[in-house]
Amino acid sequence: MASDGTPFKIAVPDSKLENLQKKLELATFPDELEGVDWKYGVPSVDLRRLVARWKDGYDWRKEEKALNDSLQQFTKDIEVDEVHGTLNIHYVHHKSSIAGAIPLLFVHGWPGSFVEVQKVAPLLTQSDSEEHPSFHVVALSLPGFGFSQGTTKPGFSASRHAEIIRRLAQMYGKKHVMAWHTNFPSAGAFPPTLAQPLLYLRDLLTPRTAAEKAGMERTNWFLTEGMGYNIEQSTQPQTLGYALADSPIGLLAWIYEKLHNWTDSYPWSDDEVLTWVSLYYFSRAGPAASLRIYYEATKAGDRIRPASEKPTIPMGVSHFPKELRRAPKTWIMNVGNLVFAAEHTSGGHFAAHERPQDLADDLRKMFGRGGAAYGVVPGKDGYSSS
């Protein structure tokens, strides 16, 4: 394993905390229709309660210390290309004491962050049993998210994000490192065509499971009722950025809606929500920077790769019923070398936070002895004998 970058501790300036308090004191709330609950968005009663807690009672310094104490954080300068130069990237690295631990890279999305790995990393780095493999867990803040530097030039597409991820991964596993993203396989999946005759025929002849049918209904709900944020962030992110950068109330509502709608009745505490949102409000590049990934990836056309370019490395999928998109198995096979799939009865989009044990168990099964990806990383099979 390569040496880490520069040690990092979160230390939000007092001036930012004072500015937040001033803005919360001046909060203006819109009116609300009677009896609509969540139909029109975040209910006023919930947002007012969260704002009151944020203003009086919520202790950022306590949460900041808890993050610093539980997460081993670093920064590293990573060169992107001639246009975007070098960016200073923030990441978490939890090491296992097992010599043959598997390098595992956790990649968050929006509106997530490195904090999603807080519960699952300790499970994956456990080294007190030969019954399951152990992992070295690395979780970065994507450029423009959390405490990573954001680019100042347009055109930072998904491919450039992938280059940052690749170069960070090289620090720990050379060319052999397993990447883990919470929703990519289903979000990027599409039905086979006649260009893949065998898979096309298999798709036609394979009945959909009950879970796949329910998942496709969830997908339809998301595409018709939950995609407004995506369209705005993919087309005019700067306009929205002014509201989220200037108004902590606006930012809270924008993200809390997703935390509520995208999880499976997860019992969010108010402080959990406020910490999640505070990481955006206090982020190095500001809340607006995180929106642009949608615009750049859409304009570059690299959000989805064609079947002809699908990776050959082993891919696993953990299905949770309240994930935003669910594709049939044959569609997922069209975008990757699917070797492992698990079905769960609860959980949603933020599975590492909602169902950390389930996700850890899946990774252990996939990479452990007898698993479909056992030994896929040369010399790193997850056990002390390596």
C-alpha positions, 0 to 999 in steps of 0.5 A: 500500500502506498503512503497516504497524502497530507493528514486532514481535519475538518475545521470550519472557521468561526466566521462561517458559523456566525454567518450561518446563524445570521442567515437562520435568524432572517429565515423567511418561509413560504405559505403552504396549502392545507393537507398536502403533506409531502405531495408538494415537497418538504412540509413546512412543519418539518422544515421549521423544526429542522431550522429551529434545531439548526439555529438553537441546539445543533452543535456543529463543533460536536459533529465536526469532532465526531467526524474527525475522530471516526474518519481518517482523512487526508488530501492529495494533489491529483493532476487531471489534464492540461485544461483543469490542472491539478486539484487537491482532493479530500478522502478518507482511508480506513486501513485493515491490519490484514496484510492481504486486505482488498483495496476498495474505493467508495464513490458517492454521488449527489446529494451524498458525501464521504460521510456515507462510509462512516458506518460501513468502513469499520465493518469492512476493515474488521480483521478479527475473523478468518470467516470473511475477507477484510478491505482497505476502504478509501472514500473520496470527496468528488471534485467540488464536493465536501472538502475537495477542491472544485474546478474553475473551468467548464467541461469537467465531465464524468470521464474527468471525474473517473480520471481523478478516481483512477489516479487516487486508486492507483495510490493504493492498488496500482491498477488493481482496485475495486470501485464501489458506487451505490447506484451505477449498475441500474442507473446506467443499464439499458435493454439489450438490442439485436446487436447482442443477440444471445442476451437480447433473446435471454431478455425476451424469454426471462420472466421478470421477478416480483422484485424486478417488477416492483423496482421498475414501478419505483423507477417509473415513479422516479422518472415521472415524479422525482427527476425535476432536480436532475433536469434543473441541475443538468441544464441551468445549475448556476441559476439554482446555485445562487439560491443554495449558496445564499440560503441555508434554508433553501439548501436544507429543503433541497437536500432533505427532500431527497433524504426523505424520498430516496430512503426506505422509511429510514428514521433520520434524526434531525442532527443527522440531516443537519450534519449531512446538509452542513457538509454541503453548506461548509464545503470547500467549493460551496454548494453550487459546485456540486450541481455542475456534475449533472450539467457536464456529464449530460453535455459530454454524453458520458453518463452512460457507456455503450454496451460495446465498451462495457468493462470486463472486470467482475461487477456485483449489484446489491438491490434495495427496494427503495433504490431510485432505479431498478433494471432487470438482470439482463439489462445490467448484464448489458453494461458490465460483467455481472458475477454477483447479485443480492436482493434485500427486503429493505433499504434505499438509495443511501444503502451504506448509511441505511443498511451498512451490515447488508452491504458489508455482507454482500461485499464479503460474499462477493470477494470472500472464499468461494465468492465470484470475485475471490482473488480478483485483486492479485495478491490481495484476497482479503485474508491474512495468509496473503 
